[in-house]
């Protein structure tokens, strides 16, 4: 059953500078502004679980993931497969994946999406 195809769910939007997130319906004109600072919120996907506001290390990992163009989604964009994809949660995990990306020439987004930074992901 396609969960996201049957009903229009709100997406998670995050402001990394303020370390806050909101659920909003997508806008046609772009990303909505942050109510705190006025910057554009970044779409984080359907399955984003924001870290606590005081956890700056986790928010730096969120900034790296969103900055690489990744979103927090399940296995399928329609919601059929609800096995969440890996995203780094700490700065150490981000640094390890960025080092592998620099050493091997793998794109940063692909390196950040790997569960084990040294082993390429196999397609299911």
C-alpha positions in Angstrom: 0.0 0.0 0.0 1.4 3.4 -1.0 1.1 5.5 2.2 2.3 8.7 0.7 0.3 8.3 -2.6 -3.1 8.0 -0.9 -3.0 11.0 1.4 -1.0 14.2 1.2 1.2 14.2 4.2 3.1 17.1 5.6 6.8 17.2 5.1 9.4 18.0 7.7 11.2 21.3 7.2 14.3 22.2 9.2 16.2 25.4 10.0 19.7 24.3 10.9 20.7 27.8 12.1 17.9 27.8 14.7 17.9 24.0 15.3 14.2 23.7 14.9 11.9 21.7 12.6 8.3 22.1 11.5 5.8 20.0 9.5 4.2 21.8 6.6 2.5 21.1 3.4 4.8 21.7 0.4 4.5 25.1 -1.2 4.5 25.7 -4.9 6.7 28.8 -4.6 9.6 27.2 -2.8 10.5 26.5 0.8 8.7 28.4 3.5 10.6 30.9 5.7 11.7 30.1 9.3 9.4 31.8 11.8 12.4 32.5 14.0 15.1 33.9 11.7 13.4 34.3 8.3 15.8 32.1 6.4 14.3 29.5 4.0 13.6 26.2 5.7 15.1 23.1 4.1 12.9 20.2 3.2 14.1 17.2 5.3 11.6 14.6 4.0 8.8 12.6 5.4 10.7 10.6 8.0 12.9 13.2 9.7 13.3 12.9 13.4 14.9 16.1 14.7 17.6 15.8 17.4 17.2 17.8 20.6 17.9 21.5 20.2 20.8 21.4 22.6 22.6 18.6 20.7 24.8 20.7 18.4 26.8 17.7 17.2 23.7 15.9 15.9 22.5 19.2 14.2 25.8 19.5 12.5 25.3 16.0 11.1 21.8 17.0 9.9 23.3 20.1 8.3 25.8 18.0 6.4 23.1 15.5 5.2 20.7 18.3 4.1 23.6 20.3 2.6 24.5 17.3 0.4 21.0 17.2 -1.0 19.8 14.1 0.9 16.5 13.8 2.6 15.2 11.6 5.4 12.9 9.2 3.6 12.0 5.6 3.8 13.1 3.0 1.3 10.7 4.2 -1.4 9.5 7.8 -2.0 5.9 6.6 -2.1 6.1 5.1 1.4 5.7 1.4 0.4 8.9 0.2 1.9 9.2 1.6 5.4 12.8 0.5 6.0 14.5 3.8 6.7 17.7 4.7 4.8 20.8 5.3 6.8 21.8 8.9 7.6 24.7 9.8 9.9 23.7 11.0 13.3 27.0 12.3 14.7 29.8 14.5 13.6 32.2 11.6 13.8 30.1 9.6 11.4 30.0 12.5 9.0 33.8 13.0 9.2 34.4 9.3 8.5 32.2 9.4 5.4 33.7 12.6 4.1 37.2 11.2 4.5 36.2 8.1 2.5 34.6 10.4 -0.2 37.8 12.4 -0.5 40.1 9.4 -0.5 38.1 7.3 -3.1 36.5 10.0 -5.2 32.9 8.9 -4.3 30.3 11.7 -4.4 29.7 13.2 -0.9 26.0 12.4 -1.0 26.6 8.8 -1.8 29.2 8.5 0.9 26.9 10.1 3.5 24.1 7.6 2.5 26.3 4.5 3.2 25.9 2.6 6.4 29.5 1.5 6.3 31.6 4.2 4.7 34.2 1.8 3.3 31.8 -0.6 1.7 29.7 0.3 -1.4 26.0 -0.2 -1.0 24.4 -3.0 -3.0 21.1 -2.5 -4.8 18.2 -4.6 -3.5 
